[in-house]
């Protein structure tokens, strides 16, 4: 992927670290498109059907406070249309919502949306992933099991968007300084895969940005390569 790609990986949308990470992404978009008159447009890709769109509206308010316009609600389930997906990919950035990671990836695969989202990223655009949405930006969603998700949809292909060479685990409990989660990760994921795609561990008070092929941590996220835990600052 191009070095111009900017990603935010969030565990909890409303924490201070997440707001800093989103602001970092929006600032990068503004710098890339100066002079800018209209607000940055962020498209919303739902992880599941939102009949009342309550969470979408709450997220709209939060983006408006940051000077961006969350628009273009896109549903891969009941309200899906190919034109809506195309409109989503015309936005300045895409917000990948939280939810069931396995079901979200299954819906993307079933709708043939993977190539569209990868093409969007390849243009050097921006994506903001919340929990499941953040895991979808990584090479695969094997790590979803570490935060309590279960493959109830019997998904066979766990390959995701592959936008950055890391795996991601949100909602981490660091009460044991990351030891418990790193042991669980080592049991679930092969050592050679952890060496190739180290695991980013984020509590709900943490977030990070991937920009110009570098990680920028907000809060106190940790990186686990199968051997050692390292701070991301």
HELIX and SHEET records of a PDB file:
HELIX    1   1 UNK A   16  UNK A   32  1                                  17    
HELIX    2   2 UNK A   54  UNK A   65  1                                  12    
HELIX    3   3 UNK A   82  UNK A   88  1                                   7    
HELIX    4   4 UNK A  101  UNK A  110  1                                  10    
HELIX    5   5 UNK A  114  UNK A  122  1                                   9    
HELIX    6   6 UNK A  132  UNK A  135  1                                   4    
HELIX    7   7 UNK A  142  UNK A  147  5                                   6    
HELIX    8   8 UNK A  179  UNK A  188  1                                  10    
HELIX    9   9 UNK A  191  UNK A  196  1                                   6    
SHEET    1   A 7 UNK A  68  UNK A  74  0                                        
SHEET    2   A 7 UNK A  40  UNK A  45  1                                        
SHEET    3   A 7 UNK A  93  UNK A  96  1                                        
SHEET    4   A 7 UNK A 126  UNK A 130  1                                        
SHEET    5   A 7 UNK A   6  UNK A  10  1                                        
SHEET    6   A 7 UNK A 207  UNK A 211 -1                                        
SHEET    7   A 7 UNK A 214  UNK A 218 -1                                        
SHEET    1   B 4 UNK A 167  UNK A 169  0                                        
SHEET    2   B 4 UNK A 199  UNK A 201  1                                        
SHEET    3   B 4 UNK A 222  UNK A 224 -1                                        
SHEET    4   B 4 UNK A 229  UNK A 231 -1                                        
END                                                                             
